[in-house]
Amino acid sequence: MESRGKIVVILGPTSAGKSAVAIRLAQKFDGEIVSVDSRQIYRGMDVGTGKVTTEEQVGIKHWMLDIVSPRTNFSVAQFKKKADKAIVDILKRGKLPILCGGTGFWIDAVVDNIVYPEVAPNWELRKKLETKSTEELFAKLKKLDARRAENIDAKNKVRLIRAIEICKALGKVPQPISINSFKHSRPYAFLKIGINPGKEKLHAKIKKRLDQRWKDGMLAEVQKLHKSGLSWKKIQSFGLGYFWIPKYLRAEITLAELYERVYLAEKDYAKRQMTWFQKDPRIKWIKKYKDMEKTVSDFIKIAP
């Protein structure tokens, strides 16, 4: 009987400290990290996405960062194909794959081996939906598929339209196979570790991280993206800070209003992430790093 590969998943809401934990575990257990973040795949979007820097990576190989241009519409199905190849490569070299991220829908795609049917663009529908506000689109998606609406960025017009497009074609966005059967769908064993410092601490972490992004040039990054030829509309489609910063740069809101809007957007996103994750009983929510390390160690030692 073929031994099953062991894969660790570090997940949680934005700013919870996932990357730092994943890197420490990779150092301890000879691992490599596969980023599962729907924005960090884009080149040139570093500060606004909180992308781990080269220095912070401390020599640990990271996969799925900076793999496409922000001009590209990159689907979860495309991400899964590339992530699967990365996992195979890591395991072949005898290292531990560590998936790290907060995009629950994309994490489930890899862990549960979801095969997404190809849904061709419906240009007539897209043209009609383009006239709707993000609030109207989100309400429409929630009515069509409440589960998908829980994890999607409510300010990301492109993703909202694509999700509605898929719902119209298939009846709903494809869901993961059952938790009881997913183990038989691929030759891997997954350990999901969740990081959640609690509401008050998380909000403080979000604010601290946002302050650092401000200092690191978050606004300048958006200006650079626009000067490179990316439209304001396209930039705003990425949601969160990328949605609000163009409004400030076009003098539609003040700097103080911008900061508050981005902070509230990050908190709301974290809430939606936790709503998604809390429905998965496979996740082990662990607060202390030493306990995470022991859990991973025990998991690796378990016979297939």
Buried (B, 14 or more C-beta within 10 A) or exposed (E): EEEBBBBBBBBBBBBBBBBBBBBBBBEEBEBBBBBBBBBBBBEBBBBBBBBBEEEEBEEBBBBBBBBBEBEEEBBBBBBBEBBBEBBEBBBEEEBBBBBBBBBBBBBBBBBBBBEBEEBEEBEEBBEEBEEBEBEEBBBBBBEBBEBBBBBBBBBBBBBBBBBBBBBBBEEBBBEBBEEEEBEEBBEBBBBBBBBBBEEEEBBEBBBEBBEEBBEBBBBEBBBEBBEEEBEBEBBBBBBBBBBBBBBBBEEEBEEEEBBEBBBEBBBBBBEBBBBBBEEBEEBEEBEEBEEBBEBBEEBEEEEE
